[in-house]
Structure formats: structure tokens, C-alpha cells
């Protein structure tokens, strides 16, 4: 019986040992389960962070695409400004060809001086020698009728000279206005080039900034950007008012639209000047310029009407500025574009489409 009891005791001890081992294994399993739960929570957090990073990357790409579009539009504007400046310079070079009129005026001065000498010799009286009373041009003795005709011719030539001098003065004034307009276009082109360079630099720095910062950090500067502050930063040098630059100025657009063909009044004035000059040249037996060449020379300084157009359109500019200030939100919404859904009116981070 003792052996039987000893065998039972040994079996019970073995069972106790197995139960202890099972208890330790259960604790290990519980520890592993807790670790697995912690790992699952970490994986969920990492997945959320990955989704946030993907959204931030999509927003950064949208901003980059928007900035690229702005750069392209700026380049096209700069190209148009350069073309306008080139046309203005070409018109200035053509206006320099008007110096030939100065030579015509000098020839008329010489002719007037010769006629005055003839009149002086004819009006010297009967005591003058026959050679002094003799006309150097025709070699005949003068009579009172010829003296009157010569005096009338001299007076007419003096009037024509004064009229031509007025035409030359007006052409010189237009050339000065053209030079000022060219300077304004050059300054506008330089400012546009600087703004394009700044936009390109911002476009290059934007992806690095979005990848290095969190989505909220990348989202906040764009979300809280105020269009009022952007309007206050821009300043127009033409009308001296904030809210727009020289490229979007309504006065400049009106001037550019009416610069080449400056309305029927300007064309009528050009035609009158052309007829007067051709009549003066015809009376003086000087080869008058052709209509096409003279129209080209007169139409070249047409962009010089910028200042007059600005003064005439000042009231229109104020009305347009009032309309633009009454609806700033509509303009800002029209300038927005979403790179995710490719629609206008909002940016990428405000996209209403849920799939993005």
C-alpha cells in the first residue's frame, strides 16, 4: 500500500508540475496578446499618419500645379509686354525719320530769305541801279504787280513755315510721349519679370515645404490666406490705387485697346494734318510723302495717347474700381482652381468631393 501511495503522490506531483507549467504558458500568452494589441494600435496610428501624409502630398501637388499655371500666365504676360515694348521702340525709330522735315523747313527758310532779298531789291526805289532793280531769278525788270505777287508768295510761305513748324512741334511732343510710354512699358516688364522669378522660386520651394511639414502645417498658410492682404500688397503705378497691378489696370487696358486706333477723332486729326502737309509741299513744289508712308509715320506715335486716354477714362476707372471692390469674393473664387477634381472656385484642400 505504501508503494501505491507513493506512486499516487508521484502522479499528483507530476500533475501539479504540469499545471504550473500551464499557468506560466497562459501568462506568456496573455503577454503576447497584450503586445499584439499594442502593435495593432501602433499600426492603426501609422496608417492614419500615412493617410494624412498622402493628403498633404496631394495638396502640395495641387499647389505646385497652381503655381506652374501662374508661372505660365506670367510668362505669357511678360511676352506680350515685350512685344508691346518692341512695337513702341519700332514706332520711335520710325518717328526719328521725321527729321527729314527739318531739312524741308531749312530749304523753305532759304527760299524765303531769297524772296525777301528780291523784294528788298525791288523796293529799293528808282535811284537804285538797274542791276539792283533787276530780278536775280528771272533777269527781267520788275513791275508793281510782280512785287505784289512776290510779297503774297512770301507771306504764304511764312504762314506755311509757321504751320509746318507747329506740325514739327506736335510731332516732337508725341515723340516725347512715346519715349515716356516706352519707359513705362520697360518698368512694367521689369516688375513682371521680378514677380515671375519670385513665383518660380516659390514653386520650387513649395514641394519641400509640404514634405517637411505636417499636413496641418502645410494646410494652414493657404487656408488662412486673406485676399484683402494680397490686394493691399499690390499697387498700380498708373492710377496710384491699391488692389491691382499695372497689368490688370482698367485704364491701361483702355489705353491699349485704343492706342493703335485712337478713335475717329484721332484719325480725322491725322487726315487733316496729312492734307495740310501735302498742300504745303504741293505749293512749294516739294515732293510730298505718299499717303501710306505718311499714315505710317502718323500712326506710329498713336500709343502716345496713353495719358490722354487715362485722363479721359479716369471716371470710368473709378466706376470700374467701385464695381471690383463691391465684388472681391467673386473675383477671388474665379481665380481658384482645384488640382484634384480639376474644377474652378476652390482649392485642393477645400475640395468638396469626398473621394479626395
C-alpha positions as CSV (number, residue, x, y, z in Angstrom):
1,X,0.0,0.0,0.0
2,X,2.9,2.4,0.7
3,X,4.2,1.8,-2.8
4,X,0.7,2.5,-4.2
5,X,0.5,5.8,-2.2
6,X,4.0,6.8,-3.3
7,X,3.0,6.2,-6.9
8,X,-0.1,8.3,-6.5
9,X,1.9,11.0,-4.8
10,X,4.4,11.0,-7.7
11,X,1.5,11.2,-10.2
12,X,0.0,14.1,-8.2
13,X,3.3,15.9,-8.1
14,X,3.7,15.4,-11.9
15,X,0.2,16.9,-12.4
16,X,1.0,19.8,-10.1
17,X,4.1,20.5,-12.2
18,X,2.1,20.3,-15.4
19,X,-0.5,22.7,-14.0
20,X,2.3,25.1,-13.0
21,X,3.8,25.0,-16.5
22,X,0.3,25.5,-18.0
23,X,-0.1,28.6,-15.7
24,X,3.2,30.1,-16.9
25,X,2.3,29.4,-20.5
26,X,-1.1,31.2,-20.1
27,X,0.7,34.2,-18.7
28,X,3.0,34.2,-21.7
29,X,0.0,34.0,-24.0
30,X,-1.7,36.9,-22.2
31,X,1.6,39.0,-22.5
32,X,1.8,38.1,-26.2
33,X,-1.9,39.1,-26.7
34,X,-1.3,42.4,-24.9
35,X,1.8,43.1,-27.1
36,X,-0.3,42.2,-30.2
37,X,-3.0,44.7,-29.2
38,X,-0.3,47.4,-28.7
39,X,1.2,46.6,-32.1
40,X,-2.3,46.8,-33.7
41,X,-2.8,50.2,-32.2
42,X,0.6,51.4,-33.5
43,X,-0.3,50.1,-37.0
44,X,-3.6,51.9,-36.9
45,X,-1.8,55.2,-35.9
46,X,0.8,54.6,-38.6
47,X,-2.0,54.1,-41.2
48,X,-3.7,57.3,-40.1
49,X,-0.4,59.2,-40.4
50,X,0.2,57.7,-43.8
51,X,-3.3,58.9,-44.9
52,X,-2.5,62.4,-43.6
53,X,0.8,62.3,-45.4
54,X,-0.9,61.3,-48.7
55,X,-3.5,64.1,-48.3
56,X,-0.6,66.6,-47.6
57,X,1.2,65.3,-50.7
58,X,-1.9,65.7,-52.8
59,X,-2.4,69.3,-51.6
60,X,1.3,70.0,-52.2
61,X,0.9,68.7,-55.8
62,X,-2.2,70.8,-56.3
63,X,-0.3,73.9,-55.1
64,X,2.6,73.1,-57.3
65,X,0.3,72.8,-60.4
66,X,-1.4,76.0,-59.5
67,X,1.9,77.8,-59.2
68,X,3.0,76.4,-62.5
69,X,-0.1,77.7,-64.1
70,X,0.6,81.1,-62.6
71,X,4.2,81.0,-63.9
72,X,3.0,80.2,-67.4
73,X,0.4,83.0,-67.3
74,X,3.1,85.4,-66.0
75,X,5.4,84.3,-68.8
76,X,2.7,84.9,-71.4
77,X,2.0,88.4,-69.9
78,X,5.7,89.2,-70.0
79,X,6.0,88.0,-73.6
80,X,3.1,90.3,-74.6
81,X,4.7,93.2,-72.7
82,X,7.9,92.6,-74.5
83,X,6.1,92.6,-77.9
84,X,4.4,95.9,-77.0
85,X,7.7,97.4,-76.0
86,X,9.3,96.2,-79.2
87,X,6.5,97.8,-81.2
88,X,6.8,101.0,-79.3
89,X,10.5,101.1,-80.0
90,X,9.9,100.5,-83.6
91,X,7.4,103.3,-83.7
92,X,10.0,105.6,-82.0
93,X,12.6,104.6,-84.7
94,X,10.1,105.4,-87.4
95,X,9.4,108.7,-85.8
96,X,13.0,109.6,-85.9
97,X,12.6,109.6,-89.7
98,X,10.7,112.8,-89.3
99,X,13.9,114.7,-89.1
100,X,13.8,115.0,-92.9
101,X,11.0,117.6,-92.4
102,X,13.5,119.8,-90.7
103,X,15.6,119.8,-93.8
104,X,12.5,120.8,-95.8
105,X,11.9,123.7,-93.4
106,X,15.5,124.8,-93.8
107,X,15.0,124.8,-97.6
108,X,11.9,126.9,-97.2
109,X,13.8,129.3,-95.0
110,X,16.4,129.7,-97.7
111,X,13.7,130.3,-100.3
112,X,12.0,132.8,-98.0
113,X,15.3,134.6,-97.5
114,X,15.9,134.7,-101.3
115,X,12.4,136.1,-101.9
116,X,13.0,138.7,-99.2
117,X,16.2,139.8,-100.9
118,X,14.3,140.0,-104.2
119,X,11.6,142.2,-102.5
120,X,14.2,144.4,-100.9
121,X,16.0,144.9,-104.2
122,X,12.7,145.6,-106.0
123,X,11.5,148.1,-103.3
124,X,14.8,150.0,-103.2
125,X,13.3,152.8,-105.3
126,X,14.1,154.5,-108.7
127,X,17.6,155.6,-107.6
128,X,18.8,152.1,-107.4
129,X,20.9,150.8,-110.2
130,X,19.3,148.7,-113.0
131,X,21.2,145.7,-111.7
132,X,19.7,146.2,-108.2
133,X,16.2,146.6,-109.7
134,X,16.7,143.5,-111.8
135,X,15.3,140.2,-110.5
136,X,18.1,137.7,-109.9
137,X,15.8,134.8,-110.7
138,X,14.3,135.9,-114.0
139,X,16.6,138.7,-115.2
140,X,13.7,141.0,-116.0
141,X,12.8,144.4,-114.7
142,X,10.1,144.1,-112.0
143,X,6.7,145.8,-112.1
144,X,4.4,146.6,-109.1
145,X,2.1,143.6,-109.9
146,X,5.1,141.2,-109.8
147,X,6.2,142.9,-106.5
148,X,2.7,142.3,-105.0
149,X,2.7,138.7,-106.2
150,X,6.1,138.2,-104.7
151,X,5.0,139.7,-101.4
152,X,1.9,137.5,-101.3
153,X,4.1,134.5,-102.0
154,X,6.5,135.4,-99.2
155,X,3.5,135.8,-96.8
156,X,2.1,132.5,-97.9
157,X,5.5,130.8,-97.4
158,X,5.8,132.3,-94.0
159,X,2.4,131.0,-93.0
160,X,3.2,127.6,-94.4
161,X,6.5,127.7,-92.5
162,X,4.8,128.5,-89.2
163,X,2.2,125.7,-89.8
164,X,5.0,123.2,-90.6
165,X,6.8,124.3,-87.5
166,X,3.7,123.7,-85.5
167,X,3.4,120.2,-87.1
168,X,7.0,119.5,-86.2
169,X,6.5,120.7,-82.6
170,X,3.5,118.4,-82.3
171,X,5.5,115.5,-83.7
172,X,8.3,116.2,-81.2
173,X,5.8,116.3,-78.4
174,X,4.4,113.0,-79.5
175,X,7.9,111.5,-79.7
176,X,8.5,112.6,-76.1
177,X,5.2,111.0,-75.0
178,X,6.2,107.8,-76.9
179,X,9.5,107.7,-75.1
180,X,7.7,108.1,-71.8
181,X,5.3,105.3,-72.7
182,X,8.3,103.0,-73.7
183,X,9.9,103.7,-70.3
184,X,6.6,102.8,-68.5
185,X,6.4,99.6,-70.5
186,X,10.0,98.7,-69.6
187,X,9.4,99.3,-65.9
188,X,6.2,97.2,-66.1
189,X,8.2,94.4,-67.9
190,X,10.9,94.5,-65.2
191,X,8.3,94.3,-62.4
192,X,6.6,91.4,-64.2
193,X,9.9,89.6,-64.6
194,X,10.7,90.0,-60.9
195,X,7.3,88.7,-59.9
196,X,7.7,85.7,-62.2
197,X,11.1,85.0,-60.7
198,X,9.6,85.1,-57.2
199,X,6.7,82.9,-58.3
200,X,9.1,80.3,-59.8
201,X,11.2,80.3,-56.6
202,X,8.0,79.8,-54.6
203,X,7.0,76.9,-56.9
204,X,10.4,75.3,-56.4
205,X,10.3,75.6,-52.6
206,X,6.7,74.5,-52.2
207,X,7.2,70.7,-52.6
208,X,10.0,70.7,-50.0
209,X,7.9,72.7,-47.6
210,X,4.9,70.4,-47.9
211,X,7.0,67.2,-47.5
212,X,9.0,68.5,-44.5
213,X,5.9,69.8,-42.5
214,X,2.8,68.1,-41.2
215,X,-0.4,68.3,-43.2
216,X,-1.9,70.8,-40.8
217,X,1.2,73.0,-41.1
218,X,1.0,72.9,-44.8
219,X,-2.7,73.5,-44.8
220,X,-2.7,76.4,-42.5
221,X,-0.9,79.1,-44.6
222,X,-3.1,78.5,-47.6
223,X,-6.3,78.2,-45.6
224,X,-5.9,81.4,-43.7
225,X,-4.6,83.5,-46.6
226,X,-6.7,86.6,-47.0
227,X,-7.4,88.1,-50.4
228,X,-7.6,91.5,-48.8
229,X,-4.0,91.3,-47.8
230,X,-2.9,90.2,-51.3
231,X,-4.8,93.2,-52.7
232,X,-3.2,95.5,-50.3
233,X,0.3,94.3,-51.3
234,X,-0.2,95.1,-55.0
235,X,0.0,98.8,-56.1
236,X,-0.8,100.3,-59.5
237,X,1.6,102.9,-60.7
238,X,-0.7,104.2,-63.4
239,X,-3.7,105.2,-61.4
240,X,-2.0,105.2,-58.0
241,X,-4.5,102.9,-56.3
242,X,-4.0,99.6,-54.4
243,X,-5.8,96.4,-55.2
244,X,-4.3,95.7,-58.6
245,X,-1.1,96.0,-60.6
246,X,-0.3,97.7,-63.9
247,X,-1.1,94.7,-66.0
248,X,-4.7,94.5,-64.6
249,X,-5.3,98.2,-64.5
250,X,-8.6,99.1,-66.4
251,X,-7.1,102.4,-67.5
252,X,-4.1,100.7,-69.1
253,X,-6.4,98.2,-70.8
254,X,-8.5,101.0,-72.2
255,X,-5.3,102.7,-73.4
256,X,-4.0,99.6,-75.0
257,X,-7.3,98.9,-76.7
258,X,-7.5,102.4,-78.1
259,X,-3.7,103.0,-78.5
260,X,-3.3,101.9,-82.1
261,X,-6.6,103.0,-83.5
262,X,-7.2,106.1,-81.3
263,X,-10.8,106.6,-82.4
264,X,-12.4,108.6,-85.2
265,X,-11.3,112.0,-83.8
266,X,-7.6,111.0,-83.8
267,X,-7.9,109.5,-87.3
268,X,-9.6,112.7,-88.5
269,X,-6.9,114.8,-87.0
270,X,-4.3,112.7,-88.7
271,X,-6.1,113.0,-92.0
272,X,-6.3,116.8,-91.6
273,X,-2.5,117.0,-90.8
274,X,-1.8,114.9,-93.8
275,X,-3.8,117.1,-96.2
276,X,-2.3,120.3,-94.8
277,X,1.3,118.9,-95.2
278,X,0.6,117.6,-98.7
279,X,-0.9,121.0,-99.7
280,X,2.1,122.8,-98.3
281,X,4.5,120.6,-100.2
282,X,2.5,120.9,-103.4
283,X,2.6,124.7,-103.2
284,X,6.3,124.7,-102.6
285,X,7.0,122.2,-105.4
286,X,8.5,119.8,-102.8
287,X,7.9,116.1,-103.2
288,X,5.1,115.3,-100.7
289,X,5.2,112.0,-98.9
290,X,2.8,109.3,-100.1
291,X,-0.3,108.7,-98.2
292,X,0.7,105.3,-96.9
293,X,4.1,106.4,-95.7
294,X,2.7,109.5,-94.0
295,X,-0.1,107.5,-92.4
296,X,2.5,105.1,-91.1
297,X,4.5,107.9,-89.6
298,X,1.5,109.5,-88.1
299,X,0.0,106.3,-86.7
300,X,3.4,105.2,-85.2
301,X,3.1,107.6,-82.2
302,X,-0.6,106.7,-81.7
303,X,0.2,104.8,-78.4
304,X,1.3,108.2,-77.0
305,X,-2.4,108.9,-76.2
306,X,-1.9,106.9,-73.0
307,X,-2.0,109.9,-70.8
308,X,-5.0,111.5,-72.6
309,X,-6.8,108.2,-72.5
310,X,-6.1,107.8,-68.8
311,X,-7.4,111.3,-68.2
312,X,-10.5,110.7,-70.3
313,X,-11.1,107.3,-68.7
314,X,-10.5,108.4,-65.1
315,X,-14.2,108.4,-64.4
316,X,-14.6,105.0,-66.0
317,X,-11.7,103.8,-63.9
318,X,-13.3,104.9,-60.7
319,X,-16.6,103.3,-61.6
320,X,-14.8,100.0,-62.5
321,X,-12.8,100.2,-59.3
322,X,-16.1,100.5,-57.3
323,X,-17.5,97.5,-59.1
324,X,-14.4,95.5,-58.4
325,X,-14.4,96.5,-54.7
326,X,-18.1,95.6,-54.5
327,X,-17.5,92.0,-55.5
328,X,-14.0,90.9,-54.4
329,X,-15.1,87.5,-53.4
330,X,-16.4,86.6,-56.9
331,X,-13.0,87.5,-58.4
332,X,-11.1,85.5,-55.9
333,X,-13.3,82.5,-56.4
334,X,-12.8,82.8,-60.2
335,X,-9.1,82.7,-59.7
336,X,-9.1,79.5,-57.6
337,X,-8.6,76.1,-59.2
338,X,-8.6,72.6,-57.7
339,X,-6.0,70.2,-59.0
340,X,-7.8,67.1,-57.6
341,X,-11.2,67.4,-59.2
342,X,-10.0,69.9,-61.9
343,X,-12.7,72.5,-61.2
344,X,-12.8,76.2,-60.6
345,X,-14.0,78.0,-57.5
346,X,-12.0,76.3,-54.7
347,X,-8.5,75.0,-53.9
348,X,-7.3,71.4,-53.4
349,X,-7.6,71.5,-49.6
350,X,-11.2,72.7,-49.8
351,X,-12.3,70.1,-52.4
352,X,-15.9,69.1,-51.6
353,X,-15.5,65.7,-53.4
354,X,-15.3,63.0,-50.7
355,X,-13.2,60.6,-52.7
356,X,-10.3,63.0,-52.4
